[in-house]
Amino acid sequence: MKERGGLNEDMELPEKFQFDPKQGIDNPALSLADDIESGEAFEPRFCSLTKPDGGTFGFFLRHEFGSAGHVIRQVEVGGPAYHCGLRDGDRLLEVNGEYVDDMNPLRVVQKIKGAGKQISLAVLDQRSYLEARARHLNTAMLLPGHGQTSEAGAKPRLCYVRRVEGGFGFSLSASEDEKSPFHLTVNVGGPAEAAGLPSGSRLLELNGAGICHLTKTQVNKKLKQAGPAVALLVMEPNLEQFYCRRGIKVTAAMADPSTVPFKARKLHLVKGPDGYGFLLRQEKHASKAEGQFLREVEAGLPAQKAGMKDGDRLLAVNGKVVEGLTHEDVVYLICMSGSMVTLLVIDYLGDQFYSIVGLSPLLFYEDEHLTSPGLHPHDDSLQPATGSSDRNVKIQPRPRLCHLRKESSGYGFHLGNITDEDEIFVAQVVPESPAQRAGLKVGDLLIEINGTNVEKRSYKDVIRWLKEDSGGQLTLLVVDREGYTHYRDRGLTICAGMAETAGQKAADDTELHGREE
């Protein structure tokens, strides 16, 4: 049974305050406010979670109708979240040092999903959160620094430094025993300064790996072997005390977005007579995970004119994130767009950079309308942390291409309709027939016969056509009622380019020119 959001029945709400001159500042409501400001009433908890390889953080994040805040649910006993002290009903206030209580829930989901293997959270227990809300308190005021990353609002920096003939343009200084902490001396006018590396900052990570256990000699050796560029996570000295006071481990996900060198790009494509003009291919990217890549961008066609580059990795289609979707699902999303589509991409170097530092390129992309697989602004549940939503993506039913070869008993199906003008549907499918083996189902609506659209044809014409000699073979494009309504409500024309073929695995790459129609 779904939990009802709202206040606990046994919670006592404060009485409405009426000023009493005889009480003055001894009024209990004023004393309560003093306790809140002193931090004694509500104490947020700070949790740092590390996700095991192939595992999850072990909790669900929900945005429940009728209940305030981002709610922690289904904390897996024995999982990372449980061991760090997260409990069912906790309200999420901060993700990686950023205040999120007033943030769009889908954006919070993306910040957790994009943060890699480590996240730092600030939470408040359910009772305290609801009391704070009932008293109209700003929950940011309950956090050290009032919800800022630091008193000065500064953040760690993630810098990409290219090597030149003289090196990277910085040097390390360390303690007498040559061990961490390592602070950087940045050469004036060098590549490190150009990359925004602050002189005197402390080095935390080199190419996505922590260096606190290494000696100065070992770090310098890694720099020599690093290749043409390095990704450095650094923190200015005045931030160290702030994070230490909270017990938060600084990670790349906390970085100031303005210092991140690679950004996702949005491409708007309008299909021309020859299609979009690119190849969509499924390949492994630098992190060894499967991704969708844009290849063979043809000069002069819409993709190239929109700024697409060979090797771009596709991140989202029309605002829907494609990470976690299959190749076939991504092709479907593009085809169902009709003659226009908006793609979010990251170039080859950017993809390499984010893979090295262990983050998603979407982490620093600010767009409240971006949705992840299985998530919708009106969904009752948001589930970014466990990853289960990625494995249970609900894709709207697609059209299907059914290939039938006639046998002595025929094709094995019958059509029907209510009146001669209504949609023509499959009324019967004979067991063990060519129709059943091809994936035809009772209730399917008929869209095409052998590549010709029959939606506007009368039932009598279609039956007459089917009885004509077609060489003993039929290719039918069909869709179920739910899918048909989905496309029609969006003004989309159903075509073979949207379809999956029953019983066949789609190819590993798809050419998005004009041939999908």
Disulfide bonds with the S-S distance in Angstrom:
none
